[in-house]
């Protein structure tokens, strides 16, 4: 039994550190989005991007989540998504797009070590994410 104490303690410590990291990212972004929404800034931003996002079956506000996931990380996008009211279909389309094309600066730099040029890697991921979003949205609309 005493052999389990050290691994459990390490696991709890690592879990606590990860939880704190997520809280430091998600809570401030959620609060910022709520403040921007309160002052109508999100509404203006959403209205501008609504025509483009409608092709994916998403509201204009989803652009914020996509851009944050593309250039920051998943957790920043989650902070925005939690502040929005999306249905399961919209969350699925958004999640697929985010899953394909997240953290572009970091991941394209990693891909460059394989010999793939950075602009090509970024373009492939963005185009694939957009095509997957369109395809999934079309499938949802068909059924």
C-alpha positions in Angstrom: 0.0 0.0 0.0 2.8 2.4 0.8 4.2 1.9 -2.7 1.2 3.6 -4.1 1.5 6.8 -2.1 4.3 8.3 -4.2 2.8 7.7 -7.6 -0.6 8.9 -6.4 1.0 12.0 -5.0 2.8 12.7 -8.2 -0.3 12.1 -10.3 -2.4 14.5 -8.1 0.3 17.1 -8.3 0.6 16.9 -12.1 -3.2 16.9 -12.4 -3.4 20.0 -10.2 -0.8 21.8 -12.3 -2.7 21.0 -15.5 -6.0 22.1 -14.0 -4.4 25.4 -12.9 -3.0 25.9 -16.4 -6.4 25.3 -18.0 -8.1 27.7 -15.5 -5.5 30.4 -16.2 -6.4 30.2 -19.9 -10.1 29.4 -20.0 -11.4 31.7 -17.3 -9.9 34.9 -18.5 -10.9 34.3 -22.1 -14.4 33.4 -21.1 -14.6 36.6 -19.0 -13.1 38.7 -21.9 -15.7 37.3 -24.3 -18.5 38.0 -21.8 -17.3 41.6 -21.4 -17.0 42.1 -25.2 -20.4 40.6 -25.6 -21.8 42.9 -23.0 -20.5 46.0 -24.8 -21.8 44.7 -28.2 -18.3 44.2 -29.7 -19.0 40.5 -30.3 -22.2 41.3 -32.1 -20.5 43.7 -34.5 -17.7 41.1 -35.1 -20.3 38.4 -35.6 -22.3 40.4 -38.0 -19.3 41.0 -40.2 -18.3 37.3 -40.3 -21.9 35.8 -40.3 -22.2 35.5 -44.1 -19.0 33.4 -44.3 -19.7 31.3 -41.2 -23.2 30.5 -42.4 -21.7 28.2 -45.0 -20.5 26.1 -42.1 -23.8 26.3 -40.3 -22.1 28.4 -37.6 -22.9 31.9 -36.2 -20.4 34.7 -36.8 -19.2 34.5 -33.2 -17.6 31.1 -34.0 -14.9 33.0 -36.0 -13.4 34.1 -32.6 -13.1 30.5 -31.5 -11.6 29.4 -34.8 -9.1 32.2 -34.8 -8.0 31.6 -31.2 -7.6 27.9 -31.8 -5.7 28.5 -35.1 -3.2 30.9 -33.5 -3.3 30.3 -29.7 -4.5 26.9 -28.6 -7.5 24.6 -28.0 -8.1 25.9 -24.5 -8.5 29.5 -25.7 -11.2 28.3 -28.1 -12.9 26.3 -25.4 -13.0 29.5 -23.3 -14.9 31.2 -26.1 -17.1 28.2 -26.9 -18.3 28.0 -23.3 -19.4 31.7 -23.5 -21.5 31.0 -26.6 -24.8 29.2 -27.0 -24.2 26.6 -29.7 -26.1 23.4 -30.4 -24.5 20.0 -30.7 -24.3 20.2 -34.5 -22.5 23.5 -34.4 -20.1 22.4 -31.7 -19.3 19.3 -33.7 -18.6 21.2 -36.9 -16.5 23.7 -35.0 -14.6 21.0 -33.1 -13.7 19.2 -36.3 -12.4 22.4 -37.8 -10.4 23.2 -34.7 -9.1 19.6 -34.5 -7.7 19.8 -38.0 -6.2 23.3 -37.8 -5.1 24.2 -34.3 -2.0 26.0 -33.1 -0.8 26.9 -36.6 2.5 28.7 -35.6 3.7 25.8 -33.4 2.6 23.0 -35.6 3.7 24.4 -38.9 7.2 25.0 -37.3 7.2 21.3 -36.3 6.1 20.3 -39.8 9.0 22.3 -41.3 11.4 19.8 -39.7 9.9 17.1 -42.0 10.8 19.1 -45.0 7.3 20.6 -45.6 7.5 24.3 -46.1 5.6 26.5 -43.6 3.3 28.2 -46.0 2.3 24.9 -47.6 1.7 23.3 -44.3 -0.4 26.1 -43.0 -2.4 26.4 -46.3 -3.1 22.6 -46.3 -4.3 22.6 -42.8 -6.5 25.7 -43.2 -8.0 24.4 -46.5 -8.6 21.0 -45.0 -10.3 22.4 -42.0 -12.6 24.6 -44.1 -13.4 21.7 -46.5 -14.1 19.4 -43.6 -16.4 22.0 -42.0 -18.3 22.5 -45.3 -18.6 18.8 -45.8 -19.8 18.1 -42.3 -22.3 21.0 -42.4 -23.6 19.7 -45.8 -24.0 16.2 -44.4 -25.9 17.6 -41.4 -28.1 19.7 -43.7 -28.8 16.8 -46.0 -30.0 14.6 -43.2 
